[in-house]
Amino acid sequence: MIAIVAALPGELSAIEAAASAEGPLTTRRVAGRDLRGGTLCGRPVLLALSGVGKVAAASTATLLVEQASAVILVGTAGGIGTGVEPGDVVVAAELVQHDLDARPLWDRWVVPSLGLSHVPADKALTAALAAAAEVVIGEHGADLAALGLGTPHWHLGTIASGDTFIATAEDSTRLRRDLPGTLAVEMEGAAIAQVCHTAGVPFAVARTISDRADQAASVDFPKFLERIAAPYARDLVVTALPWCP
């Protein structure tokens, strides 16, 4: 069974609708989380909303790794890397907590229990999401154009997570300086990565870029979520599932 998780209801809504079209979803409430079981592309799936932030994400992931053989996180993120623009898709090769600092006992960003700062995503799941991203970005051009966005691209690289919402040019510049090569920033991925890595459960992350993580963001987020991010998340997962181990 593959678990599919997102932070916001709108990020998971199209996936839930696609699963519901294949058959009824069963819901179990466990430790304050609704876990919805069903099928997608004929494969058993477990759908869950984590809520926003690393603690919410980690607590949800802890429930999922006890039941699922793999975890896929989808949703939105802010673009940090050069050329990572709204409407693009970033697939995580690795994830880092940009606000974790246990110095002087450990180096900055290192997760003490893991002994590393950048947690690698599962190669097979990531390859499936990357292949899906290459297909999916060509399917929503009209919707992107309607929101004033250009031709989308997909990227593979580092995603940074933290409990601080990055929304100013100063914050984005600092993050680029501190963690060069980071492509996107959000608030859940690295926490889910830590839990899955510890549990030995494969995981992968794909994020649709909603803005450039600064105050110049001009896209209407609710419209972007409904018209772009939710369909992207559904199409990424549906396209990737047949390639997932």
GUVEXFI-332482 format. One record per residue: residue number from 1; residue in one letter; chain; x, y, z of N, C-alpha, C in turn. Coordinates in pm, 1 decimal. Layout:
BEGIN
NODE  nr rest kette       nX       nY       nZ      caX      caY      caZ       cX       cY       cZ
NODE NUM    A     A        X        Y        Z        X        Y        Z        X        Y        Z
...
END
This chain:
BEGIN
NODE  nr rest kette       nX       nY       nZ      caX      caY      caZ       cX       cY       cZ
NODE   1    M     A     84.1   -120.0      0.0      0.0      0.0      0.0     87.3    124.5      0.0
NODE   2    I     A     54.5    219.3    -87.2    128.4    345.1    -93.9     46.8    453.9    -25.1
NODE   3    A     A    108.7    526.2     67.0     44.3    638.2    133.5     72.2    766.0     55.3
NODE   4    I     A    -31.0    844.8     36.5    -18.9    973.7    -31.8    -64.3   1080.0     66.3
NODE   5    V     A     22.2   1176.2     91.5     -5.2   1274.8    196.0     17.4   1415.6    142.8
NODE   6    A     A    -61.7   1509.8    193.5    -46.6   1651.5    162.3    -80.3   1730.9    286.6
NODE   7    A     A    -34.6   1854.8    291.2    -57.9   1937.6    409.4   -196.6   2000.3    410.5
NODE   8    L     A   -244.9   2042.1    292.2   -369.8   2117.6    282.9   -477.4   2036.7    211.3
NODE   9    P     A   -603.9   2053.3    249.3   -711.5   1980.6    181.0   -712.0   2002.7     30.1
NODE  10    G     A   -688.5   2126.7    -12.8   -689.5   2155.8   -155.5   -580.3   2085.8   -232.5
NODE  11    E     A   -469.0   2052.8   -165.4   -359.3   1984.3   -231.9   -390.2   1836.8   -256.5
NODE  12    L     A   -481.9   1782.5   -177.3   -516.0   1639.9   -186.5   -650.5   1616.1   -253.7
NODE  13    S     A   -726.5   1722.6   -277.4   -866.7   1708.1   -318.2   -884.1   1632.7   -449.0
NODE  14    A     A   -802.9   1663.1   -549.2   -819.3   1597.6   -679.1   -778.6   1450.4   -672.5
NODE  15    I     A   -680.9   1419.2   -587.4   -641.6   1279.1   -569.2   -753.8   1202.8   -500.7
NODE  16    E     A   -814.7   1262.0   -400.2   -928.7   1197.5   -333.3  -1042.8   1173.2   -430.4
NODE  17    A     A  -1069.0   1271.6   -517.1  -1177.2   1256.1   -614.2  -1147.4   1142.0   -711.1
NODE  18    A     A  -1021.5   1132.0   -753.9   -983.7   1024.8   -846.5   -996.0    888.6   -780.3
NODE  19    A     A   -955.4    878.7   -653.6   -969.0    752.1   -581.6  -1115.9    718.6   -557.9
NODE  20    S     A  -1195.5    818.3   -525.6  -1338.7    795.3   -502.6  -1407.8    745.6   -628.7
NODE  21    A     A  -1358.2    788.4   -745.1  -1417.4    744.6   -871.2  -1393.8    596.2   -896.7
NODE  22    E     A  -1290.8    539.7   -832.9  -1262.1    397.0   -848.9  -1338.7    310.4   -749.5
NODE  23    G     A  -1388.0    371.9   -644.3  -1461.7    295.4   -544.3  -1470.1    373.6   -415.2
NODE  24    P     A  -1552.3    329.1   -321.8  -1569.6    401.1   -195.5  -1441.1    403.0   -113.9
NODE  25    L     A  -1419.6    514.9    -45.1  -1306.5    527.8     45.3  -1351.6    496.3    187.1
NODE  26    T     A  -1271.0    422.4    259.1  -1299.1    395.6    399.8  -1215.8    490.7    484.5
NODE  27    T     A  -1273.2    541.0    591.5  -1204.1    638.2    676.2  -1189.5    584.7    817.1
NODE  28    R     A  -1066.5    589.4    867.2  -1039.0    556.1   1006.9   -971.4    675.7   1070.9
NODE  29    R     A  -1016.7    712.8   1190.2   -954.0    824.8   1261.3   -856.6    767.6   1363.0
NODE  30    V     A   -730.6    800.6   1346.8   -625.1    748.9   1432.9   -542.8    865.6   1484.7
NODE  31    A     A   -537.3    881.3   1615.8   -457.2    987.5   1679.2   -485.0   1123.7   1617.6
NODE  32    G     A   -612.5   1150.8   1592.6   -651.1   1281.4   1542.1   -636.3   1299.8   1392.8
NODE  33    R     A   -598.3   1193.1   1320.9   -582.4   1201.6   1175.6   -682.4   1109.0   1107.9
NODE  34    D     A   -744.0   1157.7   1000.1   -830.9   1073.6    918.6   -747.7   1006.1    811.2
NODE  35    L     A   -740.5    874.3    814.3   -669.0    796.0    715.3   -772.6    731.6    624.2
NODE  36    R     A   -764.8    762.9    494.3   -866.7    719.6    399.5   -807.8    614.5    306.5
NODE  37    G     A   -864.5    495.7    310.1   -815.5    385.9    228.6   -900.5    364.9    105.8
NODE  38    G     A   -836.3    326.3     -4.3   -907.5    299.0   -128.2   -810.9    248.8   -232.1
NODE  39    T     A   -847.5    266.1   -358.4   -757.9    228.6   -467.3   -741.2    345.9   -561.6
NODE  40    L     A   -627.1    348.9   -627.4   -597.3    448.8   -729.2   -513.6    379.2   -835.5
NODE  41    C     A   -560.5    386.1   -958.4   -497.3    310.4  -1067.0   -493.5    161.3  -1034.6
NODE  42    G     A   -592.7    116.5   -959.3   -599.8    -23.4   -923.6   -508.4    -65.4   -811.3
NODE  43    R     A   -434.5     28.2   -754.3   -341.8     -4.5   -645.1   -398.4     44.5   -512.0
NODE  44    P     A   -380.0    -30.7   -405.3   -427.6     16.9   -274.6   -349.8    139.5   -229.5
NODE  45    V     A   -423.0    239.0   -183.6   -360.2    362.9   -136.7   -420.4    403.1     -3.2
NODE  46    L     A   -344.9    483.0     69.4   -388.8    540.9    195.8   -367.0    691.1    184.7
NODE  47    L     A   -474.2    768.7    193.8   -468.0    912.9    176.1   -477.3    980.8    312.6
NODE  48    A     A   -392.4   1084.4    331.6   -391.1   1151.6    461.4   -354.8   1297.2    446.1
NODE  49    L     A   -418.6   1379.7    527.2   -380.1   1519.9    541.4   -291.8   1532.3    664.7
NODE  50    S     A   -177.1   1593.0    648.7    -86.1   1607.6    762.0   -113.3   1732.3    842.8
NODE  51    G     A   -165.0   1836.7    777.0   -163.0   1968.1    838.9    -29.6   2034.2    809.8
NODE  52    V     A    -17.3   2159.8    849.8     99.4   2241.3    815.2    206.3   2232.6    923.5
NODE  53    G     A    331.2   2222.8    881.7    443.0   2227.3    975.4    505.8   2092.7   1000.1
NODE  54    K     A    627.9   2096.6   1055.5    706.9   1974.4   1070.5    649.6   1879.1   1175.4
NODE  55    V     A    598.1   1930.2   1285.1    543.0   1841.5   1387.9    420.3   1769.5   1334.7
NODE  56    A     A    330.6   1843.2   1270.4    211.3   1781.6   1212.3    250.0   1677.0   1108.6
NODE  57    A     A    347.8   1709.5   1025.5    391.3   1616.9    921.2    454.4   1492.0    980.8
NODE  58    A     A    540.2   1510.1   1080.2    608.1   1395.5   1141.3    509.9   1303.5   1212.5
NODE  59    S     A    412.7   1360.5   1282.5    316.4   1277.2   1354.2    231.0   1197.5   1256.1
NODE  60    T     A    195.4   1258.9   1143.8    118.6   1187.0   1041.9    203.1   1077.6    977.8
NODE  61    A     A    326.5   1111.2    944.7    415.6   1012.3    883.1    436.8    891.7    974.3
NODE  62    T     A    442.4    915.9   1104.6    460.7    805.7   1199.9    345.6    706.6   1192.0
NODE  63    L     A    224.1    756.7   1173.2    109.7    667.5   1155.7    117.1    592.7   1022.6
NODE  64    L     A    161.8    662.7    919.0    161.2    604.4    784.9    265.1    494.5    767.9
NODE  65    V     A    383.4    513.4    827.3    490.0    415.0    804.5    460.3    280.9    872.6
NODE  66    E     A    365.0    279.6    964.8    325.7    152.9   1026.3    234.6     70.6    936.0
NODE  67    Q     A    179.5    135.2    832.9     80.4     67.5    749.2    117.3     63.4    601.7
NODE  68    A     A    198.3    156.4    555.8    225.6    170.0    413.2    363.8    117.6    377.4
NODE  69    S     A    377.3     72.6    253.7    506.8     25.5    204.0    588.7    138.8    144.4
NODE  70    A     A    525.5    253.8    121.2    594.4    370.8     66.8    508.2    492.9     93.3
NODE  71    V     A    571.0    611.5     93.4    500.8    737.5    119.5    536.7    837.3     10.7
NODE  72    I     A    434.9    901.4    -45.4    454.7   1008.9   -142.9    390.1   1135.0    -88.8
NODE  73    L     A    467.9   1242.9    -83.6    417.9   1373.6    -39.8    402.0   1463.6   -161.0
NODE  74    V     A    284.7   1525.5   -172.3    259.0   1620.5   -280.1    207.7   1750.9   -220.5
NODE  75    G     A    204.8   1855.0   -303.7    155.6   1984.4   -257.8    230.3   2097.9   -323.1
NODE  76    T     A    228.7   2213.2   -256.7    288.5   2334.3   -312.2    414.9   2372.1   -236.3
NODE  77    A     A    492.3   2460.6   -297.0    614.9   2510.3   -234.6    650.8   2643.7   -297.6
NODE  78    G     A    743.4   2713.6   -233.0    796.7   2837.0   -288.3    925.2   2809.3   -364.4
NODE  79    G     A    942.3   2874.6   -476.9   1063.7   2857.0   -555.5   1179.1   2935.9   -496.5
NODE  80    I     A   1293.6   2871.7   -484.0   1413.4   2935.7   -430.2   1524.7   2939.0   -535.0
NODE  81    G     A   1543.1   2829.1   -604.8   1652.3   2817.2   -701.0   1631.4   2903.6   -823.5
NODE  82    T     A   1742.8   2936.9   -889.6   1737.6   3013.5  -1013.1   1658.9   2936.3  -1118.4
NODE  83    G     A   1563.4   3004.5  -1180.5   1485.3   2942.1  -1285.7   1371.5   2856.1  -1238.6
NODE  84    V     A   1348.5   2849.4  -1108.2   1235.6   2772.8  -1053.8   1119.4   2870.7  -1035.7
NODE  85    E     A   1021.5   2860.4  -1124.4    916.5   2961.0  -1133.8    779.5   2902.3  -1102.3
NODE  86    P     A    680.8   2988.8  -1069.3    544.9   2940.0  -1046.2    493.9   2857.0  -1164.0
NODE  87    G     A    432.7   2743.5  -1130.8    386.1   2650.8  -1231.9    481.8   2537.1  -1258.6
NODE  88    D     A    606.8   2551.1  -1214.0    705.2   2443.9  -1227.7    679.0   2334.2  -1124.1
NODE  89    V     A    740.0   2220.4  -1145.9    734.6   2109.5  -1050.5    876.0   2077.5  -1005.2
NODE  90    V     A    895.2   2065.9   -873.6   1023.3   2023.7   -817.6   1006.3   1887.4   -753.5
NODE  91    V     A   1085.7   1791.7   -797.8   1090.0   1658.5   -737.7   1214.9   1654.0   -650.1
NODE  92    A     A   1198.6   1608.7   -527.0   1308.7   1612.0   -430.0   1405.3   1496.6   -453.0
NODE  93    A     A   1532.8   1529.8   -469.8   1638.3   1428.5   -462.1   1678.0   1407.6   -316.5
NODE  94    E     A   1665.2   1514.7   -236.6   1698.9   1512.2    -94.7   1627.5   1626.0    -26.0
NODE  95    L     A   1616.6   1616.7    106.6   1547.2   1719.3    184.0   1628.7   1754.8    306.7
NODE  96    V     A   1621.3   1884.4    346.0   1697.6   1935.2    459.0   1608.9   2028.3    540.3
NODE  97    Q     A   1627.1   2029.1    672.4   1554.3   2122.0    759.8   1636.1   2251.1    772.1
NODE  98    H     A   1590.0   2356.2    707.8   1669.2   2479.4    704.1   1671.5   2552.5    837.8
NODE  99    D     A   1583.0   2515.9    930.1   1579.6   2583.8   1059.9   1632.0   2496.5   1173.4
NODE 100    L     A   1697.0   2386.1   1140.5   1752.7   2297.1   1243.2   1898.1   2335.5   1270.9
NODE 101    D     A   1927.4   2364.7   1396.3   2063.1   2408.5   1431.4   2094.7   2362.5   1573.7
NODE 102    A     A   2165.8   2250.2   1584.8   2201.9   2194.9   1715.9   2348.9   2220.0   1748.2
NODE 103    R     A   2407.2   2323.4   1688.5   2546.2   2356.7   1722.6   2555.1   2402.6   1868.2
NODE 104    P     A   2665.4   2376.3   1937.4   2790.9   2318.3   1888.2   2798.2   2165.4   1899.0
NODE 105    L     A   2690.5   2101.9   1942.5   2696.4   1956.6   1959.7   2701.9   1883.2   1826.0
NODE 106    W     A   2629.9   1936.0   1727.4   2632.4   1880.0   1592.6   2646.5   1994.3   1493.4
NODE 107    D     A   2690.9   1963.4   1373.2   2699.8   2065.1   1270.4   2560.6   2116.6   1236.0
NODE 108    R     A   2556.5   2237.5   1184.0   2430.1   2298.7   1146.3   2355.3   2211.0   1045.4
NODE 109    W     A   2224.8   2200.3   1064.0   2130.9   2125.5    980.4   2137.1   1974.2    999.8
NODE 110    V     A   2234.2   1924.4   1074.2   2243.2   1779.9   1094.4   2133.4   1733.7   1189.4
NODE 111    V     A   2060.4   1627.2   1149.3   1962.1   1564.4   1236.5   2038.7   1469.6   1328.5
NODE 112    P     A   2046.6   1498.1   1458.1   2131.4   1417.2   1546.1   2103.1   1268.0   1540.5
NODE 113    S     A   1977.3   1228.9   1534.1   1944.2   1086.3   1533.9   1984.8   1016.9   1405.3
NODE 114    L     A   2002.6   1094.2   1298.1   2040.2   1034.9   1169.5   2187.9   1052.7   1137.7
NODE 115    G     A   2247.1   1159.2   1192.1   2386.4   1188.2   1162.6   2408.8   1245.9   1024.9
NODE 116    L     A   2304.6   1300.6    962.8   2318.0   1365.5    833.0   2219.4   1480.6    823.7
NODE 117    S     A   2249.5   1573.7    734.7   2165.9   1691.8    719.8   2066.0   1676.3    605.2
NODE 118    H     A   2111.1   1622.2    494.1   2027.3   1607.4    375.6   1982.7   1460.8    364.4
NODE 119    V     A   1853.3   1438.5    377.3   1799.6   1302.7    374.9   1761.7   1268.0    231.2
NODE 120    P     A   1822.7   1165.2    174.3   1793.6   1131.3     33.9   1658.5   1064.2     18.0
NODE 121    A     A   1586.1   1102.9    -85.1   1460.5   1036.6   -118.6   1489.7    902.9   -185.9
NODE 122    D     A   1391.3    814.5   -185.5   1407.6    684.0   -248.2   1428.6    700.6   -398.5
NODE 123    K     A   1529.1    634.9   -452.5   1565.6    656.0   -593.3   1458.3    605.1   -688.8
NODE 124    A     A   1401.0    489.4   -661.4   1301.4    433.6   -752.7   1172.6    516.7   -753.8
NODE 125    L     A   1123.4    554.7   -635.5   1003.2    638.2   -628.7   1028.8    774.8   -690.3
NODE 126    T     A   1146.5    830.8   -664.7   1180.7    962.0   -718.9   1189.4    956.6   -870.9
NODE 127    A     A   1245.9    850.7   -924.6   1252.5    834.8  -1069.6   1113.3    827.8  -1130.3
NODE 128    A     A   1020.7    759.4  -1061.4    883.2    750.3  -1110.3    816.4    887.2  -1110.1
NODE 129    L     A    836.5    964.8  -1003.7    778.1   1099.6   -997.8    841.9   1192.4  -1100.1
NODE 130    A     A    972.2   1179.1  -1121.2   1040.5   1263.0  -1219.9    989.5   1233.7  -1360.2
NODE 131    A     A    973.0   1105.1  -1391.6    918.7   1068.5  -1522.4    776.7   1121.3  -1538.0
NODE 132    A     A    698.3   1114.6  -1430.6    562.7   1167.7  -1434.1    562.8   1318.6  -1453.5
NODE 133    A     A    654.6   1388.4  -1385.1    661.8   1533.6  -1396.3    689.9   1576.1  -1539.5
NODE 134    E     A    776.5   1503.0  -1607.4    808.8   1537.0  -1745.6    685.9   1528.4  -1834.8
NODE 135    V     A    597.4   1434.9  -1804.5    473.4   1420.9  -1880.6    372.5   1528.3  -1840.9
NODE 136    V     A    355.2   1545.6  -1711.1    245.7   1627.7  -1658.9    262.8   1775.8  -1690.6
NODE 137    I     A    385.1   1825.1  -1690.3    402.2   1969.9  -1711.0    352.9   2015.7  -1847.2
NODE 138    G     A    338.5   1923.8  -1941.4    290.1   1963.0  -2073.6    139.7   1961.8  -2087.3
NODE 139    E     A     70.0   1927.2  -1979.7    -74.5   1906.6  -1990.5   -159.7   2019.3  -1933.6
NODE 140    H     A    -98.0   2122.2  -1875.5   -176.6   2226.8  -1809.2   -138.2   2366.3  -1857.4
NODE 141    G     A    -88.7   2374.4  -1978.8    -45.7   2503.7  -2031.7   -155.1   2607.4  -2034.1
NODE 142    A     A   -275.8   2568.6  -2076.0   -385.7   2665.4  -2085.1   -424.4   2718.3  -1947.7
NODE 143    D     A   -426.9   2629.5  -1847.6   -461.4   2673.4  -1712.0   -356.0   2768.2  -1656.6
NODE 144    L     A   -229.3   2739.4  -1684.8   -121.9   2827.6  -1639.8   -131.3   2963.0  -1709.0
NODE 145    A     A   -155.9   2961.6  -1838.2   -165.3   3087.2  -1912.7   -280.1   3173.8  -1861.0
NODE 146    A     A   -389.2   3109.1  -1819.5   -504.7   3183.8  -1767.7   -470.9   3257.8  -1640.0
NODE 147    L     A   -368.4   3210.0  -1567.4   -324.3   3278.0  -1445.2   -202.9   3366.9  -1471.0
NODE 148    G     A   -168.4   3385.8  -1598.6    -57.3   3472.9  -1633.9     78.5   3409.0  -1616.7
NODE 149    L     A     85.3   3274.8  -1616.2    211.2   3203.4  -1596.8    261.7   3148.1  -1729.2
NODE 150    G     A    392.4   3131.4  -1737.5    455.3   3087.9  -1861.1    466.0   2937.7  -1873.6
NODE 151    T     A    552.1   2894.5  -1964.4    572.8   2752.5  -1989.6    640.3   2687.1  -1869.2
NODE 152    P     A    582.7   2580.0  -1816.9    640.1   2518.0  -1696.7    756.8   2426.3  -1728.7
NODE 153    H     A    839.2   2402.4  -1627.4    950.1   2308.8  -1634.8    949.8   2223.8  -1507.6
NODE 154    W     A   1018.4   2111.9  -1511.9   1034.4   2032.2  -1390.1   1181.2   2028.9  -1352.3
NODE 155    H     A   1207.2   2011.5  -1223.3   1342.5   2016.6  -1168.4   1360.0   1903.4  -1068.3
NODE 156    L     A   1482.3   1857.1  -1055.3   1517.9   1755.5   -956.2   1629.3   1811.7   -869.4
NODE 157    G     A   1609.4   1812.6   -737.1   1713.3   1867.0   -650.6   1669.6   1875.2   -505.7
NODE 158    T     A   1730.3   1968.3   -432.8   1708.7   1979.7   -288.5   1585.8   2062.9   -256.0
NODE 159    I     A   1504.5   2012.3   -164.3   1393.6   2088.0   -107.2   1423.1   2110.4     40.0
NODE 160    A     A   1406.1   2234.2     85.8   1428.8   2269.0    225.9   1294.5   2287.5    296.6
NODE 161    S     A   1289.0   2242.6    421.6   1166.9   2252.6    501.3   1196.3   2324.4    632.1
NODE 162    G     A   1095.0   2393.4    683.4   1110.1   2459.0    813.1    977.8   2509.6    863.8
NODE 163    D     A    973.8   2540.9    991.6    851.4   2591.8   1052.6    838.6   2742.7   1040.1
NODE 164    T     A    928.6   2804.1    965.0    918.6   2946.5    934.2    873.4   2961.7    790.2
NODE 165    F     A    766.3   3034.2    768.9    716.3   3056.4    633.5    807.4   3156.8    562.6
NODE 166    I     A    868.5   3114.7    453.9    961.1   3200.4    380.1    881.5   3284.1    281.2
NODE 167    A     A    873.0   3414.9    307.8    784.6   3499.5    227.0    843.0   3636.9    197.6
NODE 168    T     A    972.6   3657.0    221.1   1035.6   3784.4    189.0   1160.4   3760.4    106.0
NODE 169    A     A   1198.6   3862.6     30.0   1320.2   3852.2    -50.3   1441.7   3830.9     38.4
NODE 170    E     A   1442.1   3892.1    155.6   1555.3   3876.2    247.7   1567.6   3731.9    295.1
NODE 171    D     A   1454.0   3670.8    329.8   1456.1   3531.6    373.8   1501.8   3439.2    261.6
NODE 172    S     A   1454.0   3463.6    140.1   1492.5   3380.5     26.3   1640.9   3394.1     -4.1
NODE 173    T     A   1692.1   3516.4      2.5   1834.3   3539.5    -22.9   1919.4   3468.8     81.5
NODE 174    R     A   1877.4   3475.5    207.0   1951.5   3408.6    314.7   1952.4   3257.7    293.6
NODE 175    L     A   1838.5   3202.8    253.8   1831.1   3058.3    233.2   1919.2   3014.5    116.9
NODE 176    R     A   1919.9   3093.0     10.4   2006.9   3060.5   -102.9   2153.4   3068.5    -63.9
NODE 177    R     A   2186.2   3165.0     22.0   2324.8   3180.3     67.4   2365.3   3065.8    159.0
NODE 178    D     A   2277.2   3031.4    251.6   2312.1   2929.1    350.6   2311.6   2788.6    291.4
NODE 179    L     A   2217.0   2761.4    202.6   2202.0   2627.7    145.5   2200.7   2636.5     -6.9
NODE 180    P     A   2316.4   2664.1    -66.0   2322.9   2677.4   -212.1   2273.0   2550.3   -281.0
NODE 181    G     A   2203.3   2569.5   -389.1   2151.1   2455.1   -462.6   2009.4   2417.0   -424.1
NODE 182    T     A   1955.8   2478.0   -318.9   1817.6   2450.1   -280.7   1723.5   2504.3   -387.7
NODE 183    L     A   1628.9   2423.0   -430.3   1537.6   2462.7   -536.9   1405.3   2516.4   -485.4
NODE 184    A     A   1357.3   2462.1   -372.7   1225.0   2500.0   -323.9   1221.8   2491.9   -172.1
NODE 185    V     A   1123.5   2562.1   -114.6   1109.9   2564.0     30.4    963.6   2542.5     67.4
NODE 186    E     A    942.0   2461.8    171.6    807.3   2434.1    222.4    817.0   2401.1    370.4
NODE 187    M     A    715.3   2335.9    428.5    710.6   2323.4    573.6    690.0   2180.6    625.1
NODE 188    E     A    696.5   2079.9    537.6    667.8   1944.1    583.0    765.2   1836.8    535.1
NODE 189    G     A    819.4   1850.1    416.5    889.3   1740.8    350.3   1002.3   1677.6    427.6
NODE 190    A     A   1090.5   1759.3    485.5   1206.3   1703.7    555.3   1166.8   1629.0    681.5
NODE 191    A     A   1056.1   1668.5    743.2   1008.8   1596.0    861.5    957.8   1457.7    822.4
NODE 192    I     A    882.9   1450.9    713.8    836.5   1321.2    665.2    955.5   1237.2    621.4
NODE 193    A     A   1053.9   1301.2    559.9   1174.9   1229.5    518.4   1246.2   1167.2    637.6
NODE 194    Q     A   1256.7   1241.8    747.1   1325.5   1190.1    865.7   1253.2   1067.7    921.7
NODE 195    V     A   1121.0   1075.8    932.3   1044.8    962.9    986.3   1057.1    840.7    896.1
NODE 196    C     A   1041.3    860.4    766.3   1048.5    747.9    672.4   1188.8    687.6    669.7
NODE 197    H     A   1291.2    772.2    671.8   1429.2    722.8    671.5   1455.4    638.0    796.0
NODE 198    T     A   1409.3    685.8    909.9   1428.2    612.5   1035.3   1355.9    477.9   1031.9
NODE 199    A     A   1236.3    477.7    973.2   1155.2    355.9    969.5   1195.6    261.8    856.4
NODE 200    G     A   1280.0    308.9    765.8   1319.0    226.4    652.3   1210.3    212.4    547.8
NODE 201    V     A   1122.0    312.2    539.6   1012.1    310.6    442.3   1045.8    406.0    328.1
NODE 202    P     A   1042.5    361.9    203.8   1074.7    449.6     89.6    978.7    568.2     82.9
NODE 203    F     A   1031.0    682.6     41.6    946.9    801.3     28.9    995.1    886.2    -88.5
NODE 204    A     A    905.4    970.8   -137.5    938.9   1065.3   -243.6    850.7   1188.1   -226.5
NODE 205    V     A    897.3   1301.3   -281.9    827.5   1428.7   -266.2    823.3   1500.5   -400.3
NODE 206    A     A    705.7   1551.7   -436.5    691.1   1636.1   -555.1    611.0   1759.9   -516.6
NODE 207    R     A    664.7   1876.5   -549.6    600.6   2002.6   -512.0    576.5   2089.4   -635.7
NODE 208    T     A    457.0   2146.6   -643.7    426.2   2244.2   -747.5    458.8   2383.1   -694.3
NODE 209    I     A    532.8   2459.9   -770.5    576.1   2592.3   -725.6    463.3   2693.0   -743.7
NODE 210    S     A    423.4   2754.6   -632.4    313.3   2851.1   -635.3    362.7   2995.0   -640.6
NODE 211    D     A    487.6   3020.4   -598.2    540.5   3156.5   -593.0    691.0   3149.3   -577.0
NODE 212    R     A    754.9   3264.6   -571.6    899.5   3269.8   -558.9    944.0   3293.1   -414.7
NODE 213    A     A    857.8   3261.5   -318.7    890.5   3271.2   -176.7    941.0   3410.0   -139.4
NODE 214    D     A    876.1   3511.4   -192.5    907.6   3649.1   -154.2    780.0   3732.2   -163.3
NODE 215    Q     A    791.1   3857.7   -124.1    671.7   3941.1   -116.5    620.1   3983.6   -253.3
NODE 216    A     A    690.6   3946.5   -360.2    648.8   3984.4   -494.6    549.1   3886.0   -554.4
NODE 217    A     A    509.4   3784.4   -478.8    417.5   3683.2   -530.7    288.5   3748.7   -580.1
NODE 218    S     A    248.4   3715.2   -703.9    132.5   3780.0   -763.5     19.8   3682.4   -796.7
NODE 219    V     A     43.5   3553.6   -783.5    -58.1   3454.1   -817.5   -162.5   3445.3   -706.7
NODE 220    D     A   -289.7   3438.1   -746.0   -399.6   3416.6   -651.3   -388.2   3272.5   -601.4
NODE 221    F     A   -345.5   3252.7   -474.0   -316.0   3117.6   -426.9   -437.2   3025.8   -428.6
NODE 222    P     A   -555.6   3067.5   -381.6   -670.6   2975.5   -388.6   -700.6   2929.6   -531.1
NODE 223    K     A   -692.4   3021.3   -627.6   -715.1   2981.9   -766.5   -605.0   2889.2   -814.7
NODE 224    F     A   -481.0   2920.5   -777.7   -368.9   2836.1   -817.8   -385.0   2695.6   -759.9
NODE 225    L     A   -426.6   2688.0   -635.8   -444.8   2558.5   -570.5   -551.3   2475.5   -642.5
NODE 226    E     A   -662.3   2539.5   -676.3   -772.5   2468.5   -740.1   -742.6   2431.1   -885.0
NODE 227    R     A   -685.0   2523.9   -960.1   -671.1   2504.2  -1104.4   -538.9   2438.8  -1144.5
NODE 228    I     A   -435.9   2455.1  -1062.4   -303.0   2406.3  -1100.6   -251.1   2300.1  -1003.8
NODE 229    A     A   -236.7   2335.8   -876.7   -167.7   2247.3   -782.3   -243.0   2116.7   -760.1
NODE 230    A     A   -374.0   2123.7   -741.2   -451.5   2001.1   -717.6   -449.3   1908.6   -839.9
NODE 231    P     A   -477.5   1960.4   -961.8   -466.8   1872.1  -1078.9   -324.9   1820.4  -1101.2
NODE 232    Y     A   -223.6   1903.6  -1078.0    -85.6   1858.0  -1089.4    -60.1   1740.4   -995.0
NODE 233    A     A    -99.9   1755.5   -869.4    -76.7   1650.3   -770.5   -142.9   1520.4   -814.8
NODE 234    R     A   -268.2   1530.0   -858.8   -339.3   1410.5   -906.6   -267.0   1347.9  -1025.4
NODE 235    D     A   -233.1   1428.1  -1123.3   -172.5   1374.1  -1245.3    -33.3   1319.1  -1219.2
NODE 236    L     A     41.4   1382.7  -1130.5    173.4   1329.8  -1094.2    161.5   1191.2  -1032.2
NODE 237    V     A     69.9   1177.0   -937.6     55.1   1049.9   -867.7     -0.6    943.0   -961.2
NODE 238    V     A   -106.1    977.1  -1036.6   -168.4    879.5  -1126.2    -69.4    833.7  -1233.2
NODE 239    T     A     11.4    927.0  -1284.3    109.0    890.8  -1386.7    223.9    809.7  -1327.5
NODE 240    A     A    263.3    841.1  -1203.2    378.0    774.1  -1141.9    344.5    634.5  -1089.5
NODE 241    L     A    222.1    613.4  -1043.7    187.4    487.7   -976.8    222.7    361.3  -1058.0
NODE 242    P     A    194.0    358.6  -1187.9    229.5    236.5  -1261.6    381.0    207.6  -1263.7
NODE 243    W     A    462.4    312.2  -1243.4    608.1    294.7  -1243.7    663.9    271.7  -1103.7
NODE 244    C     A    579.9    288.3  -1001.6    628.0    273.1   -865.5    647.8    125.0   -831.7
NODE 245    P     A    757.0     92.7   -760.1    779.6    -46.4   -721.8    674.5    -95.9   -621.7
END
